[in-house]
Structures are given as C-alpha cells and as structure tokens.
Amino acid sequence: MKKRTKKELGDKAFITIVYVFIIICSFIALYPMVYTLSMSISGAQHVAKNDIFFLPKGFSVKAYQMVFEDKEIWGAYANTIWYTVVGTITSVVLTMISAYPLSRKRFFLRKKLMLFVMFTLYFSGGMIPMFLLINKIGLYNTRWACIFPYLISAWNLIVCRSFLESIPETLEEAASIDGVRYFFPCQNRLSL
C-alpha cells in the first residue's frame, strides 16, 4: 500500500476545510428561507409562542388561505409578472438594437455616442428630474412609468457592445457572401 505524502494529506485537509466552509455558508444563506417557510406552514399557537426554529410545528395553511383570499394580491401578482416580462423583453431588445451599431467599427458616430453613454454612468439627473420628465410626457400613474426610465442601462449596453465586438466582422462578410441579408435595409448604410 502506497504511503501518503505530506502534500497529499495537506491537500485533503484543505479540501475538507473548504467543504465545511461551503456547508456553513450554505446553511447561513438558506436558513432565513427555511425559517420563513416553516413559520408560514406552522400552527398559529406555535407561531404565537415563537417556538419554531427550523422545522414547522403543527401543520396549517391558514395563512396562505388568508393571503390568497385577498383580491388585491392577484392584482399585485399580475403587475409583478407584467413588469418582469414586458420590462425584461423590451430592455433586452432595445439594448441589443442599441449595442449592435456601437460594436461595429464602420459606424461613424460610434465614439461620440459612447461618450454620451459613459457620461450617464458617472452623472445622473436624479429622482426629481426623472419624476418631472415622467409627469411631463404623460406617463405618471401608468405601468410604463416603472419601465420606461430603465429600458436601456448604460452598464448593460457596454457589456453587450463588448460581447458583440468579440464577434469578428469577417463573419458578417462571410455570411453576406453566402446570401444572408440585413433585416433592416438601412443597416448596410451605417458607414455613410
């Protein structure tokens, strides 16, 4: 039988310490969620006594019944889903559409527009000018007031542009030789 060296034993000890650390961190991260779930499905008398620490005591779903009987909660869920789906889709589409021309070297306004984008990373108008703008353009008290101001994030635009720059322009040229056409006819006039 082969004798283990000090290095192999040290590596094994280090890996064991790393796993123990990961387990402790996972428990610390997951405990609040498990505790909240346990409180929500425990009996009312146990919740009132505050004697629940990890696992539920006295199963009851009365709290969920009370929540789902409230009609306003369904409107809130509908708003959440709408903001998430519409906001994400419009943000991704507009960010990609904006990042593509900025990633092509032949676009003549590339550097000037990137200066504007970079400027917004360092300086923002703030909450009050944003409110005045939303109010002025008629979006106050509409769903779009929560989506419109955040449609294109400068940071996401820069990340997307950097990714698109990694795709070589020769790939576009090879695709055009194979018969691929631009979706928008004006796209091949970017270089003016």
N, C-alpha and C positions, 0 to 999 in steps of 0.2 A: 504494500500500500504506500502510495506517494505521500511524503510529508509536506504539509502546507508551509509556505514561506511566510515571513512576517508581512510582506506586501499583500499577499492574498488575504491574510487574516485582517489586515487593516482595511482593505477594500470591502470585505464582507461586513466589518463593523460600521464603516461609513454608510454603506447601503442600508443597513438596519436602522441606523440613526435617521437617515433621510426618510425611510418609510414611516417610522414612528412620528416624525415631524409632520409628514403629509397627512397621516391619520388624525393627528391632533388638530391641525389646521382645518381639515375637512369637517371634523366634529364641531369646531367653533363656528364654521360658516353655516352648517346645516342645522345646528341646534335651534336657532330662533324660528326657523320654518317648521320644524317638527313640533316645537313647543306651541306655536300658534295653531297648528292643525290639531294637536291634542286638546288644547283649550276649546277649540270650536266644536269638537265632537264629544266632549265630556258632559256629564250630567251637571245640572245647574247647582246642586248642593256642593259638589266638589269644586266648581269654579268659584262659588261664593267663599268657600273656605280657603281657596288658593293653595290647595294641596296637590296640585298637578305639577310635576317637574319634567317628565319626559314622555311617558306613555299615558294615554287617556284613561280616565276612570269613569265608569257609568256611562255607557254609550247613549248619546242623544243627538238628533239632528234638528232639534227645535230652533236653534239659532239660524240655520240655513233656511228653514221654512219661513221664519220671520223676515229674513232678508229678501228672499225671492217673492214674497207676497207683496212687497213694496213695488208699486208700479213705476216709480221714478228710477229704480235701479236698472230696469230694462232700457230706459232712455239713455242712461249713463253708459251702459254697455254698448248700445248702438253708436253713441258718439265716439267712444273709445275705438271701436272697430273701424268706424268711418275715418277718424283722424289717422289711425295707423295705416290702413290700406291706401287711402287716397293720398295722404301725405308722403308715404314711402314711395309709391309708384311715381307720383309727379316729381318728387325730389330726385329720384334716380334717373328718370328720363331727361329732365332738364339739365341735370349735372353732366350726364353723358353727352347731350347735344352741345352743351357749352364747352366741355373739355376737349372734344374732338378737334375743332379748328385750332384751339390753343396748343395742341400737341403737334401740329404739322408745321414744319419749318417754312413752307412756302406761303403761309398766311401772313400778309403784310402788317396787320395790326396786333400780331401776337405779343410783342414786348410791351406795347402801350397798354393793352388790356390786362396783361398780367400785373402791371404796376397798380392798376385800379383794384384788382383782386387782392394783391398783397397789402394794399393800404387798408382794406377793410379788416384784415387780420389784426392790425395794430390799433386802429381807431374805429370806434363805432359811435353812432349817433346817440344811443342810449334808449331808455324806455319811453321817456316823454315824447321825443320826436317820432318814435315808432307809433305811439298812440295817436299823435296828431295826424300822421300820414294815413293810418288805417281809418281814422274818422273822416278825413278829407276825401278819400277815394270811395267812401261808402261801404266799407267792409265791417264797420262797427256792428257788433251784435249778430254776426254771421259766423258760420263754421269756417269760412275762408280766412277769417282774421287770425286763426291759430295756425293756418298752414302757409298762407302767402308770404309772411315775413321770413320764413325759414326754408323756402323752396330750394335755394342754392346756397350751400355752405361753402365759404371760401376754402376751408381746410379740405373738404371732400372734393372740391373742384381741383385743387392742387394735387391731391393723391391720385385722382382719376386721370388727370393730364399726365402725371409721371408714368402711370401704367401704360397709357396709350402711346407715350413716347418710346416705350420699350418695344413696341411693335414696329418693325422696320418698314419704311415707306416702299422699299423694293417689293414687299409682299403685296402692297396695293397695286404696284405696277404689274406684277406677275398675274394678279387676279384680273386686271383690266385686259391683259393680252389674252387671257382665257375666256373673255366675254362678259365679265362682271361689269355692271354699270352702276353709277351712283344713284341712290334713291331719289335725291333731290337734284334736278338738272343744274342748279346754280353752284353745286358743290365743286365742280371742276373749274370754277372761275375764282377760287379763293385767292389766287396769287396775283390777280389784276396787274 
